[in-house]
Amino acid sequence: MTLLIQKTFNRPILFLITVTAAILILSSVRADAGWTIPQMIQLKAGWNSVFLTVEPVDAKPDAVFGGHPVDKVLTYYPRTTSVQFIQDPDEVPFNDPGWHRWFRQGTEEAFLNNLFALQANQGYLIHCTQDVQLEVNGIPIFRSMKWQPDSFNFTGFHVNPAAPPTFEKYLGGAAAFSDGYIYYLKNDQWTLADKADPIAPGRAYWIFCDGGTEFRGIPEIDLPAPGDSLTYIPSAVELSIKVTNRASAPISFQVEAVPNAAGDPDVPLSLVTFAPETGKVYTPFTAYSSETPLEPGKTETIRLAVRRAELSAGPVKSLLKITDSTIGGMYYIPVMAETGGGFSGLWIGEIEVDKVNEVASKIDTSTVKDVKNPFDLRIILHSDGAGQVRMLRAVTLMQKRYTVTENDETKEMVRRALITDDTRLPEYEGVVRRDGKLTGIRLASTTFDFDPALNELPLSGSIEPSKTVSGTLTLGKDHPSNPFRHKYHPDHQNDGDTGVEVIRNITLTFDEFPENGSPEDGVSKLKGVYQEEIGGLHKVPIKLDGTFILDRMSSIDILNE
C-alpha cells in the first residue's frame, strides 16, 4: 500500500496506510559524564515512527541496532522541492534521492544501504520483528527547527515529557500551521491529529507547512556561533543565551544546570547581572527563572560566565536545560569549557606606581611612602609552553598562510604568529587592512629597556597566581636610553671613563585565585604587587611599589614561529 501526500485545491490530502505506533520517552536523568544522556524508545513489532532527540555516541546503525530485533530503518532528508509522495515503508522508491535506508547486514536489501549515521533532531521509520525497548545513549544536539515550505515535513518536537503541550498551544502562533494538517500513528494508521491533542515527546509526525515560516520552536533560543552550544574557548569568558517568545501568549521559562549523575565536575558557571552601583555582579549559577512572563515577540538575554579558575582539566562538558513552564517546550544545551592552556601566551599589563622612598630624607630613606600623583608603566610579558617568561620590548601580531591536504583536497589555512624578530616580518602578512594593505598589529613598551641588541629578556619565575616573576634590567654606560648619556654634555658623553650603569631589579608578585569577583580574575586577567629597586641614579637605591593588572592578549606560546 502507498501513503500518498499531495496538494489538491490548496489542501493536502493524505491516504492512510497501516503501520504500528511507537512510543518514545526521553529520560531527563544523566547517564554519563559530559553531554551524554539516555533516550528510551519503546518499539513494537512492525513499523515505528520515531523522533531521535540525541545523537548516538556511536552513530552507525549497526552499532545502535545491533543485538536488537530491528531489521530496517528509513528516514527522509528533504530536497528543494516539496514532498509529494511518501511510500509505504515496504515499498520505498529507492530512486528518490530524499529517502535513505538501512537494512541489517545479511539481508537481501543490505547492498542498497545509504544511511550510515543516525542524527539527532531527525525522524525515522524503524521496523522491528518483535517488541523491544531500545536505549540510545547520545548527545542532545541543539538545533533550531527548519521547515520545508509548501510541503509535509517529517519531524518531531522538543517538549517536556512531564507536561507536553497541545498542538494548538505550541504551534498556535505560527500561521503556517493554522490548517492543522498533522498526522501521527495511532492504532496502526496515519491519523489526522486534533489541535487539542498533546504532542508526544519523541514521536515523529508528518506536518504540513503552508508557505514559509520562521517558527523555530518554543521557546526560540539563539546561541553564540556556531549556534549549537555554549563553547568557552580560552579567550571566551562570558557568553549569552537569547530566549524569544514566538507563542501567541506570554511565557515563563527556566534555565537550569543538569546534575552530573556520574559525579564528574560540571562546567562552573556564574550568572552575570548588572547593578548601577557596582557594575557587573557574578553569582554562582545553578538555575535562573524569568522574573516576569516574556511577552510575545520579546527577547530576554541570560549571560553566563565560566569560572575557569575552578577547572582542573579540560575540556569540561555539561548540560543546561531550558524549559518553558507555560506551554511546555524543553531543550538541552551542551556547554563546553577549555582550561585555557595554563598561563602561556602574550600578556600586556599596566603598572600603577603609587609609593616611592624618599632618597633625600635625613631620617628614613628605605621606607616607601604614598605619592601625590601615581604614574603608570606598561609592561609586555610572554610565557612559552615550558613556562619560560620573557619581557618584550615590542611584538607584532602577524599571520602566515599554509596549505593542508585531506582526501585529495587542498585547503588554504591561516595561523596567527607573534613576531619579536623584525628581520622576519617579510615572511608573514598582516592581520588588519589599512589603506588597502594588510598590516600587523604592533605592541611596544618604552618604560622597560635592556640590551639594545635584544628584543626579549628572560626572567625568572612563572606567570601564575601566587607566584612571582623577577629580573634585572641593565642600562650600560653606552646604552642609548641611559639617562646619563648625553651627546652635548661633556660629563655625559660616555667615552669609556665617564657615565653610570643603571640597574633595575623588578619583581611582580601575583595575587592568589580570587574567591569572588570576575571569572576573568586569576585566569585571563592577573593582578598583583609590583616592586622595583633602581641603582645608579642616586647613591641611595630608589624603591618603587605599586600594583599591576595583566591581560592575556593571545594564547600563542611560541614566538617567531
Buried (B, 14 or more C-beta within 10 A) or exposed (E): EEBBBBBEEEEBEBEBBBBBBBBBEBEBEBBBBBBBBBBBBBBBEBBBBBBBBBBBBEBBBEEBBEEBBBBBBBBBEBEEEBBEEBBBBEEBEEEBEBBBBBBBEEEEBEEEBEBEBBBBBBBBBBBBEEEBEBEBBBBBBBBBBEBBEBBBBBBBBBBBBEBBBBBBBBBBBBEBBEEBBBBBBEEBBBBBBEBEBBBBBBBBBBBBBBEEBEBBBBBBBBBBEEEEBBBBEBEBBBBEBBBBBBBBEBBBBBBBBBEBEEEEBBBBBBBBEEEEEEEBEBEEBEEBEBEEBBEBEEEBEBBBBBBBBBBEEBBBBBBBBBBBBBBBBBBBBBBBBBBBEBBBBBBBBBBEBBBBBBBEEEEEBEEBEEBEEEEEBBBBBBBBEEBBBBBBBBBBBBBBEEEEEEEEEEEEEEEBBBBBEEEEBEEBBBBEEEEEEEBBEEBEBEEBBBBEEEBBBEBEBBBBBEBBBBBBBBBBBEBEEBEBBEEEEEEBBBEEEBBBBBBBBBBBBBBEBBEEEBBBBBBBBBBBBBBBBBBBBEEBBBBBBBBBBBEBBBBBBEBBE
